[in-house]
Amino acid sequence: MRQFYPVTGTFLALIDEAAPDLVEGLYLHGSLGFGEFHPDRSDIDFVAGLSARPSKAGLDALAPAHAKLSQRHPRPPFDGFHILREDLARSSFDCPDVPCIQAGTFKSAGRFDINPVTWH
């Protein structure tokens, strides 16, 4: 996991600078968790736990933080979503649309990777 620290550490520093205390947990999953990560073709799948549903200011902080991260660390892609702890306590089918990023495209509300496999 140490090899992913530059990406995850940069993300946490960028978001903490833009919106202190918004992200309170960062979980990595997908190929990393299965031991099937391939640097030349895998992405870093994440779930970011938020302290509160992001306000407009929070959303305005997330998008540029991800853009800066993509500029500093273009590979591997950092794909995932931002969610509340209580959202994870219910079915993924009941989860509202949340801020997410896939292949460098940030959406303030989407469902990328919101599914039972991620919840498991």
C-alpha positions in Angstrom: 0.0 0.0 0.0 2.9 2.3 0.5 3.2 2.8 -3.3 -0.3 4.5 -3.3 0.6 7.0 -0.6 1.7 9.7 -3.0 -1.7 9.7 -4.7 -3.8 9.3 -1.5 -1.6 11.6 0.5 -1.8 14.3 -2.1 -5.6 14.0 -2.4 -6.0 14.2 1.4 -3.8 17.3 1.6 -5.5 19.0 -1.3 -9.0 18.4 0.1 -8.0 19.3 3.6 -6.6 22.6 2.3 -9.7 23.4 0.3 -12.4 22.1 2.8 -10.9 21.3 6.2 -12.5 18.3 7.9 -14.8 17.5 5.0 -13.2 14.1 4.4 -12.9 12.1 7.5 -12.0 8.7 6.1 -10.5 7.2 2.9 -11.0 3.6 2.0 -9.4 1.8 -1.0 -11.1 -1.1 -2.6 -11.3 -2.9 -6.0 -8.3 -4.5 -7.5 -6.2 -3.2 -4.6 -8.3 -5.2 -2.2 -8.2 -8.3 -4.3 -4.4 -8.2 -4.8 -5.0 -7.8 -8.6 -3.6 -4.2 -9.1 -1.6 -3.8 -12.3 0.2 -0.4 -12.5 -0.1 -0.1 -16.2 -3.9 -0.7 -16.4 -5.6 -0.5 -13.0 -7.1 2.4 -11.2 -7.2 3.3 -7.5 -10.8 2.8 -6.4 -11.7 4.8 -3.3 -14.6 5.6 -1.0 -14.2 8.9 0.8 -16.2 9.2 4.0 -17.5 12.7 4.6 -18.3 14.5 7.8 -21.5 16.1 6.2 -23.3 16.1 2.9 -21.3 18.7 0.9 -22.7 22.2 0.6 -22.1 24.1 -2.6 -18.8 25.3 -1.1 -17.8 21.7 -0.3 -18.6 20.7 -3.9 -16.7 23.7 -5.2 -13.7 22.4 -3.2 -13.9 18.7 -4.3 -13.9 19.4 -8.1 -10.6 21.4 -8.1 -9.0 19.1 -5.6 -9.6 16.2 -8.0 -8.4 18.2 -11.0 -5.2 19.2 -9.2 -4.7 15.5 -8.2 -5.1 14.4 -11.8 -2.5 16.9 -12.9 0.0 15.8 -10.3 -0.7 12.1 -10.5 -2.3 11.3 -13.9 -1.7 7.5 -13.5 -3.1 5.5 -12.0 -6.6 7.1 -12.2 -8.1 7.9 -8.8 -11.8 6.8 -9.2 -14.5 6.8 -6.6 -17.1 8.6 -4.6 -17.8 10.7 -1.5 -20.4 9.5 0.9 -21.7 9.8 4.4 -21.1 7.0 6.9 -24.9 6.5 7.3 -25.2 6.0 3.6 -23.0 2.9 3.9 -25.2 1.6 6.7 -28.1 1.0 4.2 -28.4 -0.7 0.9 -26.5 0.7 -2.0 -29.8 0.8 -3.9 -31.1 3.3 -1.3 -28.0 5.5 -1.5 -28.6 9.0 -2.9 -26.5 10.3 -5.8 -23.2 11.5 -4.4 -20.1 13.4 -5.7 -18.0 11.0 -7.7 -15.1 11.0 -10.2 -14.2 8.5 -12.9 -11.4 8.8 -15.4 -10.8 12.4 -14.4 -14.4 13.5 -14.8 -16.0 14.9 -11.6 -19.7 14.9 -11.1 -21.3 16.6 -8.2 -24.1 14.0 -8.1 -23.7 10.5 -9.6 -23.8 6.8 -9.0 -20.4 5.7 -10.2 -19.4 2.5 -8.2 -22.5 2.7 -6.0 -23.3 -1.0 -5.9 -23.5 -4.0 -3.7 -20.0 -5.2 -4.6 -18.5 -1.9 -3.3 -20.7 -2.1 -0.1 -19.4 -5.7 0.5 
